[in-house]
Amino acid sequence: MIDEGTGLLTIGELARVTGLTVRTIRYWSDRGALPPVARSAGGYRLYDAASVARLELIRTLRELGLGLADVRRVLSGETTVAQVAAAHVVALDAQIRSLKVTRAVLSTVAKRGSDAEEMTLVNRLARLSAAERRRIVQEFVDEVFHGLDTADPVIRESMRSTAADLPEEPTPEQVDAWLELAEMLRDPDFRAEMRKAAEFNAADHGHGAPAGASVWFSRRLVRLGADAVERGIAPGSPDAAEVLSALLGDADPATVLTRLRSHATHRVARYRELLAVVKGAGPEAAYRAEFAWVVAALEARTAG
């Protein structure tokens, strides 16, 4: 009720006016966010009209997720609502990113039917920092290219950077792709497979070849292979021979076939698919069909 001698409000009356519970108002008052303006003769806390406005502001700030410490700083003038809001936006963004990673991890665990041990591994790998992911990739690339000074440096640097770029807010598909990729990068058999491909690249590239020549050839292969697939050209047809001539020039088809077979294995193709998914490009960006068509055309040409 209203204290008749002063016109001030008791906690009970303040609760009725604002719709908040007495318990909530008393807690906020005890924590220093809503100090009473006076005390009654019986020692009860009393509040004025300004307290009503202050209480409404406290309620709004609390509904927006601010802690009482921040609320007190705003009310005391130590900071502004705008400054606190900006800080909370940053904090909420971080929380949202963390929740998205958690959701992605749980989706992967559910998809894989993981037990507790694998769930722990999935969570740890998914939450690796960019620096930690980079270290895994760095170790892989260092082993694959060790001692191969003539390998195309553009290929080497591309392999160093691409796989570490898991977004801060990954989708479940990207988390799953990164986990499979991390397993592949640490697999000795896959490292040996990629080492063989790197040795072929180093032998073909030589000291005099321009940086990026291997990338140029791969892009041309993809473009010509995609065109052949789209046009429905059979790998053993005369039209396929024309496509190969445009791609190879004077190069020996048998030698190129040997090299491409090292790049067109199922696991190497899967590696490219996983990289594409992690980057958000989708598995089609691995160009599995294009490489397969060129390999099939070369096999048809060199048969017999």
N, C-alpha and C positions, 0 to 999 in steps of 0.2 A: 504493500500500500504506500500512498504518498505520506511522507512525514509532514503532519499538519503545521508544525512549528516553522519549518524552513521551506516547504514546497519541493523538497528533494525526494528522489525516488529510492525506495529500498530495492534490494535485489529481486524480490518477488514481483514488484511492480515493473521493474525493468524487463523481467522475463516476459510478463504479460504484454508489454508494449512491443517488444521485438520478436516474440515467438520463440526465443531461445530458452533452454532449460536453465533453472536456477543453478544446477550443478555445473553446466558449461560456463556460465557467467562467473561463478565463484572461482572456477579453475583459472580462467583467463585473468581474473583480478588477482588471484594469488601469485600468478606468474609475472605480474607487473605490467601486463598489457592494458589493463583497465583499472587504474588506481581509483579508489573512492575519493570524492571531493570533501567528504566529512564523515563523522560518526555520530550516530544518535546517542541519546543519554544512556541507552542500554548497550552501547558498543556496536550496534549494527552499522554496516557500510551504507553510505548514502551517495546517490549519483544525481547529476543535473541533466538538463536537456542536451548539453554538449556531449555528455557520456553516451547518450542514445546514438548520436551521430558517430561517435568514436567506435561504439560497439558494432554498428552496421559496417564500418570500414574494416574492422577486425574480422567480422564474419566473411566479407568478400575476399579479403586477402587469404584467409584460411581455406575457403572453398577453391581458390586458385592454387593451393598447394604450398603456400609459404609457411615456414615454421614460425613459432612464436618469437624466436630471437630476431628474425627478419621483420616481423610485424612490429616489435618494439622499436627497432632501428628506424623504421618508416615513421612511426608515430612520434618519436622523439626528434625527428628532423635530421638524424645522422645520415640518412640516405633518402632517395626519392622512390616513389612507386615505380617510375619508369626504369630506374637503375636496377631495382630488385627484380622487376619483370624481365629485363634483358638477361640478367644472370640466370634466372630460372628457365628462360628459353634455352640457353646453352646447356643447362643441366638436363632439361627434358629431352633435348636432342640426343645427348649422350645416352640417356636412359632408353630412348626409343631405338637407337642403334643396337644397344645391348639386348633389348627385347627381341629385335629382329633376328639377331644372331642366335639367341636362345630358341626362337621359333624354328629357325632353319635347322639347328642341331636336332631338335626334337622330331622334326619331320624326317630327317635322315635316319635317326634311330628307329622311328616307327617303320620306315620303308625297309630298312635292313633287318628288322627284327633283332636288334642288338641286345646283348646281355649287358649286365652292369659294367663289366670290364671294358667291352667295346664302347659303351656309351661314354665312359670316362675318357677313352682315347679320342673319340669323335669330338667331344667337347673341347679337349685340349688342343687338338689340331685346328679346329675351326676358330679358336680364339687366339691363335698365334699372331703376334704383331707382324706388321709388314717386314720389319727387320729380321725377324725369325724366319719368316717364309723365304725372304731373300737369301738367308744363309743356306737353307736347304737346297735352293736352286743353284746357288753359287758352288756348293760342293759338287753337285751333279755335273754342272757345266765344266768345272775344273778337271774332273776325272775324265769326262768324255773328250775334251780337247787337249789334254796334257801332252806336251811335246809336239803338237801339230801346228807349227808356226805358220804354215802356208794356208791353213784353213781360212775360209772367207770370214773376215772379222765382223761383217754385218750379221752373218748367221749367228756367230758366237754371241754378240751383244744382244741380239734379239732373243735368244734363248735365255740369257741372263735375266732380262727384265720382265718378260711377258708373264711367266707363271706366278710371280709374286704379287700380281695386281688384283688380289681378291678384294672386292669392294668392302667398304666399311659396313654396308647394309646388304649382305649377300642374300640371294634367294636360296631356298632349300636345294635347288638344282646346282647352284654354284658351289655351295658347301659340299654337296655330294661329289661334284667333279673335282674340287680341290683335294678332298680326302683320297679319292682314287689316284689322282695325280701324284700326291705326296708319297703314296705307297709305291707307285711306279718309279719315281725318282730315286728311291732308296733300294730298288730291286737290282741285285748284281747282274741278273740275266738281261734286264732291260738296258742297263748301263752298257753292257757289252754290245748289245744290238745297236745302240746309238753311237758307240765308239766306232763300230765298223762303218756306219754311214759317215761319220766325221772323217775317218781315214780316206774314204773315197773322195770326199769333198776336198781334202787337203791335196790329194794326188792330182785331182782335176784342176784345182785352182792355180797352184804354182805361185812363185814369187812375183811374176809379172802381171798376173791378172788383176783387173781393177776390183776394188772393194764393192761388194754388192752384185757381182756378176751372177752368183748362184741364185740370189733373190730374183734377178731379172729373168733368168731361165725358168724358175719355178712359176713366176707370174705368167710368162708366155705359155708354159705348159698348161696351166689352169685355164687360160683364156681359150687356147686352141682345143683343149680337151672338152671344155664345156660346150663349145660351139659344135664339136663333133657329136657329143651326146645329144644335144638339143636337135640336131639335124637327123639323128638316127643312123649315123654312118657306122657300118659294121667294122670292127677292128681289122678284119682280114680283107676288106674291099679295096679296089683301086683308089677310091676317094680317101681312104685312110692313109694310103701311101703318100698322097699329096699333102695331107696334114702333117705327117711325120717329116717330110722333106722341108716343109716350112718351119718346123720346130728344130730340126737337127742341123740343117745346113750340111756341112761337110763332115760332121761328127760320125763316128762309127756306131751304127745302131746296136750292135752286140755289146759294145762297151757301155753305151748309155743305158741299155736294158739292165746290165749287171748293177750299175749304180742305182737306177731307179728301184730295182727290187729291194735294195737295202732301205729305201725310203717308203716303200709301199707295203710293208708287212702290216699285218693286222694290228700289232701293238704300236707301231709307229703311227699308223693312221688313228688309232685310239688316243694316243698322246696328243695329236693335233686337235682331235675333237674335244678333248678335255680342256685344252688351252683355250679353244674358241668359246666354250661354255663359261669358263671362269671369266673371260673378258666380256661376256654378255653378248657374244656374236651368234651363238647357237652352233650345234654340231655340224651343220651344213657348211660352215666356213672352213672345215678341215679339208674339203675338196676330195673326199675319198673316191667318188665316182670318176672325177676327172683324171686322177692319178691311175686308177684302175684301167680306164680306157686306154691311156697311152701305153701302159705296160702290156696290155693285151694286144694292141696294135704292133708293138715292137716284137712281141713273141711271134705273132703271125708272120711278120716280115723276116725274122731271122730263122724261122723253122725250116729245117731241111737244108 
